[in-house]
């Protein structure tokens, strides 16, 4: 019970970050779980369990965040319908690919990918340039398909929810941070649902996993993060609603940098 209580407190913060930055919890959940998962989970499966649990948490947080943003008409549903199926297909491939990669290599991939995102978006000044008139420029269908599959594949493999790829992509195509974040939350749902199901099935065949897990999902953390998320998500949405676009985009990159540092020293 103590573990669930502590995970609930952390879950409030995760809920705020989920609704504020569209993370769905992945960037926060994966480093925290990698550091604090019990010793009863074999080391070879630590990163897999952190990612699987992260994806399960995303289902609840993404759904909750989507409802909160939708009430304020922040979600561009035509764009969601345009990209969602491709992201779902990619997420299936990503979760399967992760099962063939050692836990430590997944950790290195997680760190390396975040570093690439941070550096590339600092170099490309367009990410931190304020966008006031939010208007999405639809790409051709084949380009949208390739982008969606790639986003889903990387996101599911690393348990990151997709916002780190969808938000820069959506900003490049004309959305401000508020609408990009609001759209990243429902786009995280196909990643979370397909990824969670796959990690549950693949983890069922893993040996020496404790009774507190369901496949590669750690149940106490899932319960605590879910409870805390219901308190945190509305707070994050209210902050996102009033945050200036330029400050919003810079805060997003700063948070990514903090997560990278935490993951390196963890």
C-alpha positions as CSV (number, residue, x, y, z in Angstrom):
1,X,0.0,0.0,0.0
2,X,2.9,2.4,0.7
3,X,4.2,1.8,-2.8
4,X,0.8,2.7,-4.3
5,X,0.6,5.8,-2.1
6,X,4.0,7.0,-3.2
7,X,3.2,6.3,-6.9
8,X,0.0,8.2,-6.5
9,X,1.9,11.3,-5.4
10,X,4.2,11.0,-8.4
11,X,1.1,10.4,-10.5
12,X,-0.2,13.8,-9.8
13,X,2.9,15.3,-11.3
14,X,2.7,12.9,-14.2
15,X,-0.9,14.0,-14.8
16,X,0.1,17.6,-14.9
17,X,2.9,16.9,-17.4
18,X,0.7,14.7,-19.5
19,X,-1.9,17.4,-20.0
20,X,0.5,20.3,-20.1
21,X,3.0,18.8,-22.6
22,X,1.1,15.9,-24.2
23,X,3.6,13.3,-22.8
24,X,1.0,10.8,-21.7
25,X,3.5,10.2,-18.8
26,X,6.1,8.3,-20.8
27,X,9.1,10.7,-20.3
28,X,8.5,10.8,-16.6
29,X,7.3,7.3,-16.0
30,X,10.1,5.4,-17.8
31,X,13.1,7.1,-15.9
32,X,11.3,6.9,-12.5
33,X,10.4,3.2,-12.9
34,X,13.8,2.3,-14.2
35,X,15.3,3.7,-11.0
36,X,12.6,2.4,-8.5
37,X,11.3,-0.9,-9.8
38,X,11.6,-3.6,-7.1
39,X,14.6,-6.0,-7.2
40,X,12.1,-8.8,-7.7
41,X,12.0,-7.9,-11.4
42,X,14.9,-9.4,-13.2
43,X,17.5,-6.8,-14.4
44,X,17.2,-8.1,-18.0
45,X,13.5,-7.0,-18.0
46,X,13.8,-3.6,-16.1
47,X,13.6,-1.4,-19.2
48,X,10.9,-3.6,-20.8
49,X,8.8,-3.3,-17.6
50,X,9.3,0.4,-17.3
51,X,8.2,0.9,-20.9
52,X,5.3,-1.5,-20.7
53,X,4.0,0.2,-17.5
54,X,4.5,3.6,-19.1
55,X,2.4,2.7,-22.1
56,X,-0.4,1.4,-19.8
57,X,-0.4,4.6,-17.8
58,X,-0.6,6.5,-21.1
59,X,-4.0,4.9,-21.9
60,X,-5.6,6.5,-18.9
61,X,-3.7,9.8,-19.0
62,X,-4.1,10.3,-22.7
63,X,-7.8,9.7,-22.5
64,X,-8.2,11.9,-19.5
65,X,-6.1,14.7,-21.1
66,X,-8.0,14.4,-24.4
67,X,-11.4,14.9,-22.6
68,X,-10.0,18.0,-20.8
69,X,-8.7,19.6,-23.9
70,X,-11.7,18.6,-26.0
71,X,-14.0,20.5,-23.6
72,X,-12.0,23.7,-24.5
73,X,-12.1,22.9,-28.3
74,X,-8.4,22.6,-28.4
75,X,-8.3,19.3,-30.4
76,X,-8.2,19.4,-34.2
77,X,-10.1,16.2,-34.9
78,X,-9.6,16.1,-38.7
79,X,-5.9,16.0,-38.1
80,X,-6.3,13.2,-35.6
81,X,-8.3,11.1,-38.1
82,X,-5.7,11.8,-40.7
83,X,-2.8,10.4,-38.7
84,X,-4.1,8.0,-36.1
85,X,-4.3,4.7,-38.1
86,X,-0.7,5.1,-39.4
87,X,0.5,5.7,-35.8
88,X,-1.3,2.6,-34.6
89,X,0.4,0.5,-37.3
90,X,3.8,1.8,-36.4
91,X,3.3,1.2,-32.7
92,X,2.6,-2.5,-33.2
93,X,6.0,-2.9,-35.1
94,X,7.8,-0.8,-32.4
95,X,6.5,-2.9,-29.5
96,X,7.5,-6.2,-31.2
97,X,10.9,-4.8,-32.1
98,X,11.6,-3.8,-28.5
99,X,11.2,-7.4,-27.3
100,X,14.3,-8.4,-29.3
101,X,16.5,-5.6,-27.8
102,X,18.3,-5.9,-24.5
103,X,17.1,-3.7,-21.7
104,X,20.3,-1.6,-21.5
105,X,20.3,-0.9,-25.2
106,X,16.8,0.3,-24.9
107,X,18.0,2.7,-22.2
108,X,20.8,4.0,-24.5
109,X,18.3,4.4,-27.3
110,X,15.9,6.3,-25.1
111,X,18.7,8.7,-24.0
112,X,20.1,9.1,-27.5
113,X,16.8,9.9,-29.1
114,X,15.9,12.6,-26.5
115,X,19.3,14.2,-27.1
116,X,18.7,14.2,-30.8
117,X,15.3,15.8,-30.3
118,X,16.6,18.5,-28.0
119,X,19.6,19.5,-30.2
120,X,17.7,19.4,-33.5
121,X,14.9,21.6,-32.1
122,X,17.4,24.1,-30.6
123,X,19.2,24.4,-34.0
124,X,15.9,24.7,-35.8
125,X,14.7,28.1,-34.4
126,X,11.2,27.5,-35.9
127,X,10.3,25.3,-32.9
128,X,10.7,28.1,-30.3
129,X,9.3,30.8,-32.7
130,X,5.8,31.9,-31.4
131,X,2.8,30.8,-33.5
132,X,-0.3,32.8,-32.9
133,X,-2.6,31.8,-35.8
134,X,-2.8,28.0,-35.5
135,X,-3.6,26.3,-38.9
136,X,-2.5,22.8,-39.8
137,X,-1.1,22.3,-43.3
138,X,-2.1,18.8,-44.4
139,X,0.7,16.8,-46.2
140,X,0.1,14.4,-49.0
141,X,-1.4,11.1,-47.9
142,X,1.7,9.0,-48.5
143,X,3.9,11.4,-46.5
144,X,1.4,11.5,-43.7
145,X,1.4,7.7,-43.7
146,X,5.2,7.4,-43.5
147,X,5.4,10.0,-40.8
148,X,2.7,8.3,-38.7
149,X,4.2,4.9,-39.0
150,X,7.6,6.2,-38.0
151,X,6.2,8.1,-35.0
152,X,4.3,5.1,-33.8
153,X,7.3,2.7,-34.2
154,X,9.8,4.9,-32.3
155,X,7.2,5.8,-29.6
156,X,6.0,2.3,-28.8
157,X,9.5,0.9,-28.9
158,X,10.8,3.4,-26.3
159,X,7.5,4.0,-24.4
160,X,7.5,7.7,-25.0
161,X,4.0,8.3,-26.1
162,X,4.7,10.1,-29.4
163,X,4.5,13.7,-28.3
164,X,8.3,14.2,-28.7
165,X,7.8,13.5,-32.4
166,X,4.2,14.7,-33.0
167,X,4.6,18.1,-31.4
168,X,7.7,19.2,-33.4
169,X,5.9,17.7,-36.5
170,X,2.7,19.5,-35.8
171,X,4.4,22.8,-35.1
172,X,6.4,22.6,-38.3
173,X,3.1,22.2,-40.1
174,X,1.5,25.3,-38.5
175,X,0.0,24.5,-35.0
176,X,0.8,26.5,-31.9
177,X,1.9,24.6,-28.7
178,X,-1.6,24.5,-27.1
179,X,-3.2,22.9,-30.2
180,X,-0.1,20.6,-30.8
181,X,-0.2,19.4,-27.2
182,X,-4.0,18.9,-27.3
183,X,-3.6,16.8,-30.5
184,X,-0.6,14.8,-29.2
185,X,-2.8,13.4,-26.4
186,X,-5.3,11.5,-28.5
187,X,-2.6,10.6,-31.0
188,X,-0.9,8.9,-28.0
189,X,-3.9,6.6,-27.5
190,X,-3.2,4.2,-30.4
191,X,0.4,4.0,-29.4
192,X,-0.6,3.3,-25.8
193,X,-3.3,0.7,-26.5
194,X,-1.4,-1.3,-29.1
195,X,1.9,-1.0,-27.2
196,X,0.4,-2.1,-23.8
197,X,-1.4,-5.1,-25.3
198,X,1.8,-6.2,-27.1
199,X,4.0,-5.8,-23.9
200,X,1.5,-7.8,-21.9
201,X,1.6,-10.7,-24.3
202,X,5.3,-10.7,-24.8
203,X,5.9,-10.3,-21.0
204,X,3.7,-13.3,-20.3
205,X,6.5,-15.5,-21.6
206,X,9.2,-13.9,-19.6
207,X,10.7,-16.0,-16.8
208,X,11.0,-15.1,-13.1
209,X,8.6,-12.1,-13.2
210,X,6.9,-11.4,-9.9
211,X,3.2,-11.7,-9.2
212,X,2.9,-7.9,-9.0
213,X,3.3,-7.7,-12.8
214,X,1.0,-8.5,-15.7
215,X,3.3,-9.3,-18.5
216,X,5.7,-6.3,-18.6
217,X,3.4,-4.1,-16.6
218,X,4.0,-3.3,-12.9
219,X,0.6,-3.2,-11.3
220,X,1.3,-1.1,-8.1
221,X,2.8,1.7,-10.3
222,X,-0.1,1.6,-12.8
223,X,-2.7,1.9,-10.0
224,X,-0.9,4.8,-8.2
225,X,0.0,6.7,-11.4
226,X,-3.6,6.4,-12.6
227,X,-5.2,7.7,-9.4
228,X,-2.7,10.6,-9.2
229,X,-3.3,11.4,-12.9
230,X,-7.0,12.2,-12.4
231,X,-6.0,14.9,-10.0
232,X,-3.1,16.3,-12.1
233,X,-4.5,16.3,-15.6
234,X,-7.0,19.2,-15.0
235,X,-4.3,21.3,-13.5
236,X,-2.0,20.8,-16.4
237,X,-4.7,21.7,-18.9
238,X,-5.5,25.0,-17.1
239,X,-1.8,26.0,-17.2
240,X,-1.5,25.1,-20.9
241,X,-4.6,27.3,-21.7
242,X,-2.9,30.5,-20.5
243,X,0.8,29.8,-21.2
244,X,2.4,32.0,-23.9
245,X,3.4,30.0,-27.0
246,X,7.1,31.0,-27.0
247,X,7.5,30.2,-23.2
248,X,5.5,27.0,-23.7
249,X,7.9,25.7,-26.4
250,X,11.0,26.5,-24.5
251,X,9.7,24.9,-21.3
252,X,9.0,21.7,-23.4
253,X,12.7,21.5,-24.4
254,X,13.9,22.2,-20.9
255,X,11.8,19.4,-19.5
256,X,13.3,17.0,-22.1
257,X,16.8,18.0,-21.0
258,X,15.9,17.3,-17.3
259,X,14.6,13.8,-18.2
260,X,17.8,13.0,-20.1
261,X,20.0,14.0,-17.1
262,X,17.8,11.9,-14.8
263,X,18.0,8.9,-17.1
264,X,21.8,9.2,-17.5
265,X,22.6,9.4,-13.8
266,X,19.9,6.7,-13.0
